[in-house]
Amino acid sequence: MGKMVRFFKECGAELRKVVWPTRSDVVSSVKVVLVSTVIIAVILGLLDLLFVTGMNLIF
């Protein structure tokens, strides 16, 4: 039981050392992720369309 108590105390001590991001940092990171996801989705969609069109021309 003593090991569990020590474990949780050490976890709390480590969490106090963490530098949490500000709200604006999180918002800007989310924007970057959303924009990059949309760009990759468009690129993959265009590649898929290209390959499907190519296959339809061949077969």
PDB file of N, CA, C and O in Angstrom, chain B, residues numbered from 101:
ATOM      1  N   MET B 101       0.826  -1.194   0.000  1.00  0.00           N
ATOM      2  CA  MET B 101       0.000   0.000   0.000  1.00  0.00           C
ATOM      3  C   MET B 101       0.871   1.260   0.000  1.00  0.00           C
ATOM      4  O   MET B 101       0.522   2.269  -0.613  1.00  0.00           O
ATOM      5  N   GLY B 102       1.980   1.188   0.678  1.00  0.00           N
ATOM      6  CA  GLY B 102       2.879   2.333   0.753  1.00  0.00           C
ATOM      7  C   GLY B 102       3.485   2.680  -0.597  1.00  0.00           C
ATOM      8  O   GLY B 102       3.756   3.845  -0.891  1.00  0.00           O
ATOM      9  N   LYS B 103       3.697   1.642  -1.423  1.00  0.00           N
ATOM     10  CA  LYS B 103       4.257   1.887  -2.754  1.00  0.00           C
ATOM     11  C   LYS B 103       3.268   2.648  -3.630  1.00  0.00           C
ATOM     12  O   LYS B 103       3.658   3.515  -4.413  1.00  0.00           O
ATOM     13  N   MET B 104       1.974   2.314  -3.492  1.00  0.00           N
ATOM     14  CA  MET B 104       0.960   3.022  -4.278  1.00  0.00           C
ATOM     15  C   MET B 104       0.880   4.493  -3.874  1.00  0.00           C
ATOM     16  O   MET B 104       0.770   5.370  -4.732  1.00  0.00           O
ATOM     17  N   VAL B 105       0.936   4.760  -2.579  1.00  0.00           N
ATOM     18  CA  VAL B 105       0.874   6.141  -2.093  1.00  0.00           C
ATOM     19  C   VAL B 105       2.078   6.914  -2.616  1.00  0.00           C
ATOM     20  O   VAL B 105       1.942   8.043  -3.087  1.00  0.00           O
ATOM     21  N   ARG B 106       3.260   6.300  -2.533  1.00  0.00           N
ATOM     22  CA  ARG B 106       4.467   6.960  -3.034  1.00  0.00           C
ATOM     23  C   ARG B 106       4.373   7.209  -4.536  1.00  0.00           C
ATOM     24  O   ARG B 106       4.787   8.257  -5.031  1.00  0.00           O
ATOM     25  N   PHE B 107       3.820   6.224  -5.256  1.00  0.00           N
ATOM     26  CA  PHE B 107       3.654   6.369  -6.701  1.00  0.00           C
ATOM     27  C   PHE B 107       2.791   7.582  -7.034  1.00  0.00           C
ATOM     28  O   PHE B 107       3.155   8.386  -7.893  1.00  0.00           O
ATOM     29  N   PHE B 108       1.655   7.718  -6.363  1.00  0.00           N
ATOM     30  CA  PHE B 108       0.758   8.831  -6.659  1.00  0.00           C
ATOM     31  C   PHE B 108       1.359  10.171  -6.228  1.00  0.00           C
ATOM     32  O   PHE B 108       1.130  11.187  -6.885  1.00  0.00           O
ATOM     33  N   LYS B 109       2.117  10.185  -5.145  1.00  0.00           N
ATOM     34  CA  LYS B 109       2.793  11.418  -4.739  1.00  0.00           C
ATOM     35  C   LYS B 109       3.824  11.830  -5.793  1.00  0.00           C
ATOM     36  O   LYS B 109       3.939  13.008  -6.131  1.00  0.00           O
ATOM     37  N   GLU B 110       4.568  10.854  -6.307  1.00  0.00           N
ATOM     38  CA  GLU B 110       5.564  11.153  -7.331  1.00  0.00           C
ATOM     39  C   GLU B 110       4.903  11.587  -8.634  1.00  0.00           C
ATOM     40  O   GLU B 110       5.421  12.457  -9.335  1.00  0.00           O
ATOM     41  N   CYS B 111       3.763  10.986  -8.962  1.00  0.00           N
ATOM     42  CA  CYS B 111       3.017  11.413 -10.161  1.00  0.00           C
ATOM     43  C   CYS B 111       2.576  12.866 -10.015  1.00  0.00           C
ATOM     44  O   CYS B 111       2.702  13.650 -10.955  1.00  0.00           O
ATOM     45  N   GLY B 112       2.067  13.222  -8.857  1.00  0.00           N
ATOM     46  CA  GLY B 112       1.652  14.603  -8.607  1.00  0.00           C
ATOM     47  C   GLY B 112       2.824  15.564  -8.717  1.00  0.00           C
ATOM     48  O   GLY B 112       2.690  16.655  -9.271  1.00  0.00           O
ATOM     49  N   ALA B 113       3.977  15.157  -8.189  1.00  0.00           N
ATOM     50  CA  ALA B 113       5.167  16.008  -8.260  1.00  0.00           C
ATOM     51  C   ALA B 113       5.596  16.213  -9.713  1.00  0.00           C
ATOM     52  O   ALA B 113       5.971  17.321 -10.095  1.00  0.00           O
ATOM     53  N   GLU B 114       5.544  15.163 -10.515  1.00  0.00           N
ATOM     54  CA  GLU B 114       5.924  15.288 -11.927  1.00  0.00           C
ATOM     55  C   GLU B 114       4.930  16.153 -12.695  1.00  0.00           C
ATOM     56  O   GLU B 114       5.331  16.930 -13.562  1.00  0.00           O
ATOM     57  N   LEU B 115       3.638  16.028 -12.388  1.00  0.00           N
ATOM     58  CA  LEU B 115       2.627  16.834 -13.085  1.00  0.00           C
ATOM     59  C   LEU B 115       2.769  18.319 -12.750  1.00  0.00           C
ATOM     60  O   LEU B 115       2.416  19.170 -13.566  1.00  0.00           O
ATOM     61  N   ARG B 116       3.278  18.637 -11.563  1.00  0.00           N
ATOM     62  CA  ARG B 116       3.497  20.043 -11.227  1.00  0.00           C
ATOM     63  C   ARG B 116       4.654  20.634 -12.026  1.00  0.00           C
ATOM     64  O   ARG B 116       4.740  21.852 -12.180  1.00  0.00           O
ATOM     65  N   LYS B 117       5.539  19.789 -12.531  1.00  0.00           N
ATOM     66  CA  LYS B 117       6.677  20.256 -13.331  1.00  0.00           C
ATOM     67  C   LYS B 117       6.293  20.519 -14.793  1.00  0.00           C
ATOM     68  O   LYS B 117       7.030  21.191 -15.516  1.00  0.00           O
ATOM     69  N   VAL B 118       5.159  20.000 -15.222  1.00  0.00           N
ATOM     70  CA  VAL B 118       4.749  20.114 -16.619  1.00  0.00           C
ATOM     71  C   VAL B 118       4.418  21.559 -16.953  1.00  0.00           C
ATOM     72  O   VAL B 118       3.750  22.248 -16.183  1.00  0.00           O
ATOM     73  N   VAL B 119       4.893  22.013 -18.112  1.00  0.00           N
ATOM     74  CA  VAL B 119       4.537  23.342 -18.605  1.00  0.00           C
ATOM     75  C   VAL B 119       3.383  23.148 -19.589  1.00  0.00           C
ATOM     76  O   VAL B 119       3.582  22.694 -20.716  1.00  0.00           O
ATOM     77  N   TRP B 120       2.186  23.497 -19.148  1.00  0.00           N
ATOM     78  CA  TRP B 120       1.003  23.289 -19.963  1.00  0.00           C
ATOM     79  C   TRP B 120       0.902  24.398 -21.008  1.00  0.00           C
ATOM     80  O   TRP B 120       1.236  25.549 -20.725  1.00  0.00           O
ATOM     81  N   PRO B 121       0.436  24.056 -22.229  1.00  0.00           N
ATOM     82  CA  PRO B 121       0.315  25.084 -23.274  1.00  0.00           C
ATOM     83  C   PRO B 121      -0.829  26.057 -22.958  1.00  0.00           C
ATOM     84  O   PRO B 121      -1.796  25.718 -22.276  1.00  0.00           O
ATOM     85  N   THR B 122      -0.679  27.260 -23.474  1.00  0.00           N
ATOM     86  CA  THR B 122      -1.740  28.250 -23.293  1.00  0.00           C
ATOM     87  C   THR B 122      -2.888  27.936 -24.248  1.00  0.00           C
ATOM     88  O   THR B 122      -2.746  27.138 -25.175  1.00  0.00           O
ATOM     89  N   ARG B 123      -4.007  28.570 -24.003  1.00  0.00           N
ATOM     90  CA  ARG B 123      -5.182  28.347 -24.856  1.00  0.00           C
ATOM     91  C   ARG B 123      -4.881  28.738 -26.302  1.00  0.00           C
ATOM     92  O   ARG B 123      -5.291  28.038 -27.228  1.00  0.00           O
ATOM     93  N   SER B 124      -4.180  29.833 -26.501  1.00  0.00           N
ATOM     94  CA  SER B 124      -3.879  30.278 -27.867  1.00  0.00           C
ATOM     95  C   SER B 124      -2.941  29.290 -28.568  1.00  0.00           C
ATOM     96  O   SER B 124      -3.063  29.070 -29.773  1.00  0.00           O
ATOM     97  N   ASP B 125      -2.004  28.695 -27.820  1.00  0.00           N
ATOM     98  CA  ASP B 125      -1.129  27.668 -28.407  1.00  0.00           C
ATOM     99  C   ASP B 125      -1.938  26.460 -28.871  1.00  0.00           C
ATOM    100  O   ASP B 125      -1.701  25.920 -29.952  1.00  0.00           O
ATOM    101  N   VAL B 126      -2.886  26.047 -28.051  1.00  0.00           N
ATOM    102  CA  VAL B 126      -3.719  24.889 -28.397  1.00  0.00           C
ATOM    103  C   VAL B 126      -4.584  25.199 -29.609  1.00  0.00           C
ATOM    104  O   VAL B 126      -4.710  24.373 -30.513  1.00  0.00           O
ATOM    105  N   VAL B 127      -5.178  26.379 -29.632  1.00  0.00           N
ATOM    106  CA  VAL B 127      -6.044  26.764 -30.758  1.00  0.00           C
ATOM    107  C   VAL B 127      -5.238  26.814 -32.048  1.00  0.00           C
ATOM    108  O   VAL B 127      -5.701  26.330 -33.081  1.00  0.00           O
ATOM    109  N   SER B 128      -4.041  27.393 -32.007  1.00  0.00           N
ATOM    110  CA  SER B 128      -3.236  27.464 -33.227  1.00  0.00           C
ATOM    111  C   SER B 128      -2.792  26.074 -33.672  1.00  0.00           C
ATOM    112  O   SER B 128      -2.731  25.803 -34.872  1.00  0.00           O
ATOM    113  N   SER B 129      -2.484  25.198 -32.736  1.00  0.00           N
ATOM    114  CA  SER B 129      -2.110  23.826 -33.101  1.00  0.00           C
ATOM    115  C   SER B 129      -3.281  23.078 -33.733  1.00  0.00           C
ATOM    116  O   SER B 129      -3.101  22.332 -34.696  1.00  0.00           O
ATOM    117  N   VAL B 130      -4.467  23.277 -33.196  1.00  0.00           N
ATOM    118  CA  VAL B 130      -5.656  22.630 -33.760  1.00  0.00           C
ATOM    119  C   VAL B 130      -5.912  23.132 -35.177  1.00  0.00           C
ATOM    120  O   VAL B 130      -6.280  22.352 -36.055  1.00  0.00           O
ATOM    121  N   LYS B 131      -5.720  24.431 -35.402  1.00  0.00           N
ATOM    122  CA  LYS B 131      -5.904  24.985 -36.748  1.00  0.00           C
ATOM    123  C   LYS B 131      -4.924  24.364 -37.730  1.00  0.00           C
ATOM    124  O   LYS B 131      -5.300  24.022 -38.851  1.00  0.00           O
ATOM    125  N   VAL B 132      -3.678  24.216 -37.319  1.00  0.00           N
ATOM    126  CA  VAL B 132      -2.670  23.612 -38.191  1.00  0.00           C
ATOM    127  C   VAL B 132      -3.044  22.171 -38.525  1.00  0.00           C
ATOM    128  O   VAL B 132      -2.920  21.745 -39.674  1.00  0.00           O
ATOM    129  N   VAL B 133      -3.498  21.429 -37.534  1.00  0.00           N
ATOM    130  CA  VAL B 133      -3.880  20.032 -37.765  1.00  0.00           C
ATOM    131  C   VAL B 133      -5.073  19.948 -38.705  1.00  0.00           C
ATOM    132  O   VAL B 133      -5.078  19.118 -39.614  1.00  0.00           O
ATOM    133  N   LEU B 134      -6.087  20.792 -38.506  1.00  0.00           N
ATOM    134  CA  LEU B 134      -7.276  20.752 -39.366  1.00  0.00           C
ATOM    135  C   LEU B 134      -6.945  21.126 -40.804  1.00  0.00           C
ATOM    136  O   LEU B 134      -7.406  20.469 -41.737  1.00  0.00           O
ATOM    137  N   VAL B 135      -6.151  22.173 -40.991  1.00  0.00           N
ATOM    138  CA  VAL B 135      -5.790  22.601 -42.345  1.00  0.00           C
ATOM    139  C   VAL B 135      -4.959  21.534 -43.040  1.00  0.00           C
ATOM    140  O   VAL B 135      -5.204  21.221 -44.205  1.00  0.00           O
ATOM    141  N   SER B 136      -3.981  20.972 -42.341  1.00  0.00           N
ATOM    142  CA  SER B 136      -3.153  19.938 -42.966  1.00  0.00           C
ATOM    143  C   SER B 136      -3.975  18.682 -43.266  1.00  0.00           C
ATOM    144  O   SER B 136      -3.728  18.017 -44.272  1.00  0.00           O
ATOM    145  N   THR B 137      -4.932  18.353 -42.424  1.00  0.00           N
ATOM    146  CA  THR B 137      -5.800  17.196 -42.687  1.00  0.00           C
ATOM    147  C   THR B 137      -6.629  17.413 -43.941  1.00  0.00           C
ATOM    148  O   THR B 137      -6.760  16.507 -44.764  1.00  0.00           O
ATOM    149  N   VAL B 138      -7.191  18.607 -44.094  1.00  0.00           N
ATOM    150  CA  VAL B 138      -7.994  18.907 -45.283  1.00  0.00           C
ATOM    151  C   VAL B 138      -7.120  18.862 -46.540  1.00  0.00           C
ATOM    152  O   VAL B 138      -7.539  18.325 -47.566  1.00  0.00           O
ATOM    153  N   ILE B 139      -5.923  19.416 -46.466  1.00  0.00           N
ATOM    154  CA  ILE B 139      -5.026  19.420 -47.631  1.00  0.00           C
ATOM    155  C   ILE B 139      -4.658  17.992 -48.031  1.00  0.00           C
ATOM    156  O   ILE B 139      -4.694  17.657 -49.215  1.00  0.00           O
ATOM    157  N   ILE B 140      -4.311  17.159 -47.072  1.00  0.00           N
ATOM    158  CA  ILE B 140      -3.956  15.761 -47.367  1.00  0.00           C
ATOM    159  C   ILE B 140      -5.162  15.010 -47.927  1.00  0.00           C
ATOM    160  O   ILE B 140      -5.013  14.192 -48.834  1.00  0.00           O
ATOM    161  N   ALA B 141      -6.359  15.281 -47.395  1.00  0.00           N
ATOM    162  CA  ALA B 141      -7.564  14.619 -47.892  1.00  0.00           C
ATOM    163  C   ALA B 141      -7.832  15.000 -49.347  1.00  0.00           C
ATOM    164  O   ALA B 141      -8.211  14.151 -50.154  1.00  0.00           O
ATOM    165  N   VAL B 142      -7.635  16.266 -49.679  1.00  0.00           N
ATOM    166  CA  VAL B 142      -7.848  16.712 -51.062  1.00  0.00           C
ATOM    167  C   VAL B 142      -6.826  16.059 -51.988  1.00  0.00           C
ATOM    168  O   VAL B 142      -7.175  15.602 -53.077  1.00  0.00           O
ATOM    169  N   ILE B 143      -5.571  16.015 -51.561  1.00  0.00           N
ATOM    170  CA  ILE B 143      -4.531  15.393 -52.386  1.00  0.00           C
ATOM    171  C   ILE B 143      -4.837  13.916 -52.611  1.00  0.00           C
ATOM    172  O   ILE B 143      -4.741  13.426 -53.736  1.00  0.00           O
ATOM    173  N   LEU B 144      -5.203  13.208 -51.550  1.00  0.00           N
ATOM    174  CA  LEU B 144      -5.525  11.783 -51.694  1.00  0.00           C
ATOM    175  C   LEU B 144      -6.764  11.572 -52.560  1.00  0.00           C
ATOM    176  O   LEU B 144      -6.825  10.615 -53.332  1.00  0.00           O
ATOM    177  N   GLY B 145      -7.746  12.453 -52.436  1.00  0.00           N
ATOM    178  CA  GLY B 145      -8.939  12.355 -53.275  1.00  0.00           C
ATOM    179  C   GLY B 145      -8.616  12.551 -54.743  1.00  0.00           C
ATOM    180  O   GLY B 145      -9.141  11.843 -55.603  1.00  0.00           O
ATOM    181  N   LEU B 146      -7.746  13.518 -55.029  1.00  0.00           N
ATOM    182  CA  LEU B 146      -7.351  13.755 -56.419  1.00  0.00           C
ATOM    183  C   LEU B 146      -6.536  12.581 -56.973  1.00  0.00           C
ATOM    184  O   LEU B 146      -6.714  12.187 -58.125  1.00  0.00           O
ATOM    185  N   LEU B 147      -5.653  12.033 -56.156  1.00  0.00           N
ATOM    186  CA  LEU B 147      -4.898  10.855 -56.599  1.00  0.00           C
ATOM    187  C   LEU B 147      -5.815   9.670 -56.865  1.00  0.00           C
ATOM    188  O   LEU B 147      -5.631   8.945 -57.843  1.00  0.00           O
ATOM    189  N   ASP B 148      -6.797   9.473 -56.001  1.00  0.00           N
ATOM    190  CA  ASP B 148      -7.759   8.391 -56.195  1.00  0.00           C
ATOM    191  C   ASP B 148      -8.533   8.590 -57.492  1.00  0.00           C
ATOM    192  O   ASP B 148      -8.719   7.647 -58.261  1.00  0.00           O
ATOM    193  N   LEU B 149      -8.980   9.812 -57.730  1.00  0.00           N
ATOM    194  CA  LEU B 149      -9.702  10.115 -58.967  1.00  0.00           C
ATOM    195  C   LEU B 149      -8.824   9.858 -60.188  1.00  0.00           C
ATOM    196  O   LEU B 149      -9.288   9.317 -61.191  1.00  0.00           O
ATOM    197  N   LEU B 150      -7.560  10.248 -60.097  1.00  0.00           N
ATOM    198  CA  LEU B 150      -6.617  10.027 -61.184  1.00  0.00           C
ATOM    199  C   LEU B 150      -6.432   8.534 -61.464  1.00  0.00           C
ATOM    200  O   LEU B 150      -6.460   8.107 -62.618  1.00  0.00           O
ATOM    201  N   PHE B 151      -6.246   7.757 -60.418  1.00  0.00           N
ATOM    202  CA  PHE B 151      -6.040   6.315 -60.597  1.00  0.00           C
ATOM    203  C   PHE B 151      -7.296   5.619 -61.131  1.00  0.00           C
ATOM    204  O   PHE B 151      -7.197   4.735 -61.981  1.00  0.00           O
ATOM    205  N   VAL B 152      -8.461   6.007 -60.644  1.00  0.00           N
ATOM    206  CA  VAL B 152      -9.714   5.405 -61.105  1.00  0.00           C
ATOM    207  C   VAL B 152      -9.926   5.748 -62.578  1.00  0.00           C
ATOM    208  O   VAL B 152     -10.307   4.886 -63.370  1.00  0.00           O
ATOM    209  N   THR B 153      -9.685   6.981 -62.936  1.00  0.00           N
ATOM    210  CA  THR B 153      -9.832   7.392 -64.336  1.00  0.00           C
ATOM    211  C   THR B 153      -8.845   6.633 -65.224  1.00  0.00           C
ATOM    212  O   THR B 153      -9.203   6.193 -66.316  1.00  0.00           O
ATOM    213  N   GLY B 154      -7.611   6.480 -64.761  1.00  0.00           N
ATOM    214  CA  GLY B 154      -6.616   5.727 -65.502  1.00  0.00           C
ATOM    215  C   GLY B 154      -7.012   4.272 -65.682  1.00  0.00           C
ATOM    216  O   GLY B 154      -6.839   3.708 -66.762  1.00  0.00           O
ATOM    217  N   MET B 155      -7.539   3.669 -64.641  1.00  0.00           N
ATOM    218  CA  MET B 155      -7.978   2.264 -64.729  1.00  0.00           C
ATOM    219  C   MET B 155      -9.159   2.121 -65.686  1.00  0.00           C
ATOM    220  O   MET B 155      -9.233   1.154 -66.444  1.00  0.00           O
ATOM    221  N   ASN B 156     -10.081   3.084 -65.650  1.00  0.00           N
ATOM    222  CA  ASN B 156     -11.227   3.025 -66.556  1.00  0.00           C
ATOM    223  C   ASN B 156     -10.785   3.175 -68.014  1.00  0.00           C
ATOM    224  O   ASN B 156     -11.389   2.577 -68.904  1.00  0.00           O
ATOM    225  N   LEU B 157      -9.751   3.959 -68.265  1.00  0.00           N
ATOM    226  CA  LEU B 157      -9.234   4.100 -69.626  1.00  0.00           C
ATOM    227  C   LEU B 157      -8.552   2.800 -70.104  1.00  0.00           C
ATOM    228  O   LEU B 157      -8.659   2.417 -71.269  1.00  0.00           O
ATOM    229  N   ILE B 158      -7.864   2.149 -69.186  1.00  0.00           N
ATOM    230  CA  ILE B 158      -7.140   0.917 -69.540  1.00  0.00           C
ATOM    231  C   ILE B 158      -8.110  -0.242 -69.749  1.00  0.00           C
ATOM    232  O   ILE B 158      -7.980  -0.993 -70.716  1.00  0.00           O
ATOM    233  N   PHE B 159      -9.068  -0.388 -68.861  1.00  0.00           N
ATOM    234  CA  PHE B 159      -9.969  -1.541 -68.924  1.00  0.00           C
ATOM    235  C   PHE B 159     -11.264  -1.109 -69.510  1.00  0.00           C
ATOM    236  O   PHE B 159     -12.177  -1.922 -69.658  1.00  0.00           O
TER     237      PHE B 159
END
